[in-house]
Amino acid sequence: MLIKDIPKIRVFENAYYQTYYTTKSMKTTFKYPEYSTLLDFTKFDKSSEKSKKIEYGAYQNVPPFTSQPIFIHFTHDRPLPLFKNVTRTITVSHWESI
């Protein structure tokens, strides 16, 4: 990379959240920074890009362990944070009607 080049980031992810259970409805949203320019992203059924967000879904009755690899490629001209430990918190409610 030359110094005049704008740094770019390519993120590889899954369009579906991995779960042991059939999911009634699932929608995945990725946000990229306001100062970034989207270069490319994986496009397939029910994917869209608007207002610095890429959305996949909503998908209905998703089987367990469904997988769809995707990538998002955008410019990023600011320093990146370094995480040594990340914790993901997910809340599952068994009280759907409450």
C-alpha angles and dihedrals in degrees: 000000000000119000091247092056119101111236116245132201127209115195120198116202145139122267089215128057108240111242139162091227139066106260120219095209131000133182126175123201127190121191124199126195121284091235093053130092119222110233101178144333138184110276123200140132112335097001122138142168125213139139096007091307132109115203130194116192153311089229121183128220097000112192120233116280094011110170134194115167114218138175134206119200121193142150118261121182099173132082116279122232118240116222119195094180131022128186122197116205120200125181118208116190120204089184097077096160096047 
